[in-house]
């Protein structure tokens, strides 16, 4: 039994092992078949996504543009090995705002995405690199599953995204022929989203040569513009601030240099790692607008005689509006201001061209032709740079930048020509000033001699005035004394023969005494007239009606006449003595020459901003218009008879006093209607 059992067991074990082996082999074959089918399907799927460049023959200048067949994953930051979801679509590299989200809607500007491209290149090739241009997004790049670089910080939210934009050159493995390129991008500031330019696969030395030449060209361009701008800025600030064109040209050069450096190298983003890219971009936009404004004002300063007056104001307002919009508009709207700016500049260039041609026709050929040549050269270089430079000629960017520099040097020549002209004019002015100085020196000597003569004449005049004062004193004493004696003698004779003379003789004696009295009054008036300008004028504040009351108490002591004073009293600041003398003369004349038994005199007053105005009216016989100026002449009398005792000097004295106080006196009167004399008195 034991043996049988042992035999049976020995027989059973091998049988079981064979079945197990067959079962395991079956499932192994099945698994391998399924895996091979899956792997084959994956390979077929992968090969369907691969862009094949195996037939490309590489030489030292070959460039493969990777601008299409990109798998695009919208709002997904997918890393290599995790591409399980179906891509959004296959796209060409363009602003993703142009991609269709639906039949009626485009993708938004803000968001994140992943780009994926599989390429196959021949193994027989030189060492190649991948050129990735700068894009309006933060980016993160993998090649064949290995993370190569991250520009800024990529995130699905704008708070965590740090925007930066730089171009890159990434070497590719020489021993591999298939490459999976994965680029994650995030944009939360610009109206253009994603990668907008083609990636390039090219021999490494070719890409590095292009980069080196571009750096050299940029450094020459930025360095030259910076040097020119700083030179002219310092020249304007310290030496020649009369010509605003120098300042505008300096600002234009510095702004363009900053804009070029910031756009292509972003040094401030490197120095200040956490600086807001939006803030830096706004400064770049403002620098561009400032360059356009200063270039336009530079032109306006040179052709100010030919441009319209409103041209400069329109330029300033237009560029100020653009600058304010760039500052205050939120993202991405401020990034859309380039089109309005370029539109404004195109309109401006058309007007500039029109003005230059007009100036050439008029005859200002030198500066006009130089500026026109600069404009045409700059326009040609700009057109070449934008539309014709396709990267086929690696030296083209160097030529373009040198073209820009030559343009600015021509404009610098225009400024130096203006400075030269101004310098020549200054030299002429200096020579003219020296000539004038010599003439002034000669005239100064002559003037010095004249001053000596004037001082001598002044001394003689003072001496003459002293002699005249002495003469006046002598006249007042020596002429008055005989008159007094004649009057006294006539009175004595009249008393001695009073009983024997008749009425006719008495009348003649009275005429004699009247003539003596009139002569006496005439001498007094002449002395008074000569003293007017010599007396010191002391001004004081006084009441007008109080002054008039003093005058009327003298000239109307018997109250035979009616004198109306102003209804409202005024405080006047003037020479009281002179004003009293004027009123006393005018009121006395109004009474003396009145043909009524009782004179009615009205005095009125008004205060003007700079002067007083006085009016003296009477009810007398009036004065004909032809005598209105004659009455103020010396010794002028309208009464030819002797009924009214008058010397004809009183109104001359009044006119002189009024004139000495910067006033004017005039008459309003008609024959038989009365007289109004008005005069003004300067308020000081």
Helices and strands as residue ranges (DSSP letters): H 2-49, E 50-53, E 63-66, E 70-74, E 89-91, G 96-98, E 111-121, E 128-132, E 138-143, E 146-151, E 168-171, E 178-187, E 199-203, H 204-238, H 244-264, H 267-271, H 277-302, H 309-328, G 333-336, H 337-362, H 365-383, I 384-388, H 396-496, H 503-531, E 539-543, H 544-555, E 562-564, E 571-575, H 576-592, E 600-607, E 611-618, G 625-627, G 630-632, H 650-660, E 665-670, E 674-682
